[in-house]
Amino acid sequence: MRKQLGILTSLLFLAVSALTWTGCSNGCNDDCQPICEPCKPICPPAKPICPPMQKPCEPQCMPPMQKPCPPPCAPQRIEKPCTPCAPKHVEKPCTPCAPKAPECSPCENYHPPKCAAPLKGCKHGPAGECSCNGVRVRVKNPKMCMLGDQYPLDIEVSASCDVCDVTLTTTLPEGVTYMRSQPEAKVEGQKLSWDFGGVSRGQTIPGRIWLKCEREGDLCTCFCVDAKPVAFCALLCAKPVLVCEKCGPAQVAPGDPINYVINVTNIGTCTAQDVVVTDILPEGVESKNGQQTLVFKLGNLEPCQTKRVNFSVTACKRGKICNQAIVQACNANQTSCEFCTCVCACEIDCNKVGPKEVAVGQNADYQITVVNTGDLPLHEVVITDTAPSATSIVDAPGANICGKQAVWKLRELKPGEKVDFKVSLTTCTPGYFVNGVTVTNCEGCNSGCEFGTTWKGRPALEICSTASENPICVGETTRFKIVLQNTGQEYDTNVNVVVNFPAELAVVDASGATAAQVSGQSVTFAPFANLAPRQTLEYYVTVQANGSGDLRSKVQVSSDFIKNPITSEESLIVN
């Protein structure tokens, strides 16, 4: 009876355990098999008890009813004694090696817990696609998500032909909550919809929906797409449109070539037929063959095609020259393009004026005039006046004087602008000297000018008068000799000699370099035209003494150079 009661108690305990068992969730593994392992008993020193089963993933497997392990295993029997650890002749015996621990036998009568039935996925799988009226929809989401987590669902709408009124709809299953989407969906409860409007052939519209899983089980989402095919009826309406561009040098000098380039482009939608470029040359421009009207035939011009015309003419006169080209076609508009070129001369004029003659030792004052006679502004203009070797610079206002050079600098000289400069020179050497000026600039159109001046030396007249007999007696005669010499460096002109005697002396005779004219007590000699430097003139006058005393004769000399006559006296003693 006691044995039957024990068996009945064991059966009752097993029944209760079975009723309280919940099984594994579908989160244990892919096959939804319980992760339950039997315990491995460990031999304790005393009463060995098997440790509890390892903890499975949620929900936990219910552990089976434990059964006490068998008694401790008998210690392993050592067949051979241990080799003595101590060397030979050791007094103490060696300690025997520890026996190997016995192994525990597995638990008997173990029954694994029951797990929940594994979840079966939707027959359509985590991805799918469909097509309708030329529109294809592809959808894809993860195979699994954890309860309460968000997961993405990717959509892709593409068109194999041109369609319009494209709509996409889906109704979320129970237990799935809409969070957000890109593009934004129209939400009506569990129903989501998107209106994509018209979709072109080959166009793809991507999207993503974020959903939240709020129940376990199979979550299958169905998408529906609708579209209306588009029928086309096209007519090609085209027009050629011509444009042109003309370019050339912005500036040339007279006589230089002008190289023009004309680019003609069809920016229209069809071919321009028989394109012709006509260029009528303006006045002041000449072509190589002498023609004033130039014609260039370009043929047909396809859409976006460009053809180029190159030609050269010669600039004949100064000024602004604008040249226009006209472009025509049989089926296109007429257009024109123009380019203007400045035929400019780089010119500068220099002029210098001053005295033609200056006496030695005096200053010669010069004025330098610089004028920009060209069409372009000149920059960094430098005016340099170089004095002759025998002369020196006395003054040059505004200039930097270095030795025999006076230098002026101008930052800019505009067309038509005139600037004056002054310089003064002197010399102690008679002669003809040329003073030169140079004008330079960055543009390279240089110029120069010069002026020559004669520096004349001064004439210097010296008089010497002597009597042949001195003293003389009353009634006797004597002869005065008058010597006139030009000791200067320059000719003296119209030299006049006049001799005056006192009343006690009467003029008997007179002669000399020029004819003499006697008038009372005076003798006047005719003017000597040109008295050269170092030239000497001699004059003679014979007088008779009619009275006694210290009688003095006076000689007066004048000329074109000597405005105030010079005087010389000679004393004659008459007893």
GIMO-V570279 format. One line per field, one symbol per residue. burial: I if it has 9 or more other C-alpha atoms within 8 Angstrom, else O. Layout:
# GIMO-V570279
burial = ???
This chain:
# GIMO-V570279
burial = OOOOOOOOOOOOOIOOIOOOIIIIIIIIOOOIIIOIOOIIIIIOOOOIIIOOIOOIOOIIIOOIOOOOIOOIOOOOOOOOOOOOOOOOOOOOOIOOOOOOOIOIOOIOOOOOIIIIOIOOOIOOOIIIOOIIIIIIIIIIIIOOIOOOIIIIIIIIIIIIIIIIIIIIIIIIIOOIIIOIIOOOIOOOOIIIIIOIOIIIIOOOOOIIIIIIIIOOOOIOOOOOIIIIIOOOOOOOOOOIIIIIIIIIIOOIIIOOIIIIIIIIIIIIIIIIIIIIIIIIIIOIIIIOOOOIOIOOOIOIIIIOIIIOOOOIIIIIIIOOIIIIIIIIIOOIIIIIIIIIIIIIIIIIIIIIOIIOOIIIOOIIIIIIIIIIIIIIIIIIIIIIIIIIOOIIIIOIOOOOIOOIIIIIOIOIIIIOIIOOIIIIIIIOIIOOIIIIIIIIIOOOIIIIIIIIIIIIIIIIIOIOIOIOOIOIIIOOIIIIIIIIIIIIIIIIIIIIIIIIIIOIIIIOOIIIOIOIIIOOIIIIIIIIOIIIIOIOIIIIIIIIIIIIOOIIIIIIIIIIOOOOIOOIIIOIIIO
